[in-house]
């Protein structure tokens, strides 16, 4: 059941993107590359592959989590994901881009979208929803995430 849910979430995140929003001209190649990298990072999270997860970010990456916790660097991010996966083995996060814009003045891009996180705590499945903004930087021909800001807007629990 879990792998079916993960596949469905990944499929939905990829198919929820509108071509005009995710791939605006005049940079469709860069937008497509970032869209693909986001899908790959979602897959790495679904697989709980911490090494792969942090491979998408710069060494001195900065993040503010949906809970408002600020982290700095790959090592801190790796530790946070390792802790989350250990504590809540069914953790899943899916980030779905809504708009990717490529800078015309610097090797940077902006990704804006929605995210969902889900895991079971004390026998209850929790689901969090929100928005995010990511800054990508092109380094040696490859896009890496420079920073991310996640904002939690909603928490849901199944009613019984």
N, C-alpha and C positions, 0 to 999 in steps of 0.2 A: 504494500500500500504506500509506504513512504517513497519508494522510487517512482511510483506512478504520479504522486503528488509533485515531486521535484520536477519530473519531466513536464507535467502540465504547467507548473509555474514558469519554467524556463521557456516553454513554447509560447505561453501567454505573453511573457515579457517581450519576446522577440516580435510577436505578431501584433502587439498593441501599438507599435510605433508606426506613425504615419510617415510615408516617404518624404513629404514636403517639410515636415517639422524636423525630422532627424537628419535629412540630407539636403539642407538648403544650398543653393548655388551661392557663390561661385566656387566652393571647395567640396564637391561631392566625394572626392577620394579620401580626404582627411576625415570628413564626417563619417563615411562608411568604415574607415579604419577604427575610429573611436567607438562606433556602434558595435563593431565586431569584438573589440577588446572588452567592452562592458559585458557583452554576452559571455565571453570567456571567463571574466572575473566572477560573474554569477554562477557559472558552472563550477568554478574552483571552490566557491563557498558551498555549493550544494554537495560537492565531494568532500568537504572538510579538509581540503588540501592547503594548509597554511602556507607552505613554501610557495605554491603557485599564487595564492591570494596576494601575498606581499610582492610578488614579481611585477605587478602592475603599477606599483607606486615608486616614487623616487625615494632614495635613501633617507632624506630628511623631510619626508612627507609629513603633512599636518592634517589632523582630522578633529572635528568636533562631532561627537556621536549624538544620536537622537536623544540621549539622556543628558546632554550638555557636558559630557566629559571630554576634555581636550587631551589629545595624545600627539606625540611627536616622534616620528621616525618609524622605520620598518620594524625594528625590534619591539617597540611598544605595541604596534599593531599586531604583530605575530603573537605576542603574549596575550593580548586581549582576545583574539580569536581562539587561541588554544584554551584559554580559561572558559570562554563561552561554550565551546564544543564539549569540553570536559564536564562542565556543570549541566548543560542542556544538550544532550547528544542528538536531539532532533531539530536543532537550530537550522533555519533557512533564512536567507536574506535575498531578495530580488530587487534590483534597481532597474527601473524602466525609463530610459531617456525620453523626454518629450521635445527637447530642443537642443541642438548642438550648433554652436556658432564658432567659427574660426576667425581668429584675429587677423587683421590685415596689416598690423604694425609689429607684431612679435610672434615668436613660434609658440603661441598659446591657443587654447580653445576652451570654451565654456560649455559645460553639459548641465542641463537642468532637467529634473524629472521627479518621479515618485518612487518611493521604496515601500516594501513590506517586509517585516520580520516576523517569524513565527517560531515558537518553541513551547514545550510543556514544562510547567512549573507546579510542583505540588499536585500533580494529577490533573491540572487544568491546562488546556491549550490556550496560549495567549497569542494575540496577533496585534502588531503595531503597524501603523501606516503613517506616512509623512512625505515630505518633500526633501529634495537634496540639490546641492549645487556642487559641481566638481570643476576644478581647474586642471587642465591637461597641458603638458609641455612637450614639445617635440625636441628630442635630444638624439643626435646622431641618427636621424631618420626613423626614430621610433617614438611613439606617444607613450608618456607615463603620467600617472595622476600626481599632480603637485600638491593639491589640497582638496578636502571635501568638508562640506558642512551638511549635516543631517538634522532635520527638525521633526520631532515626533508630533503628530497632530491628532492621533486617535489610537486608543487601545480598545480592543474588543476581546471578550471572553464568550465562549459558547454558553448559551442559557440551557438549563436542564430543568 
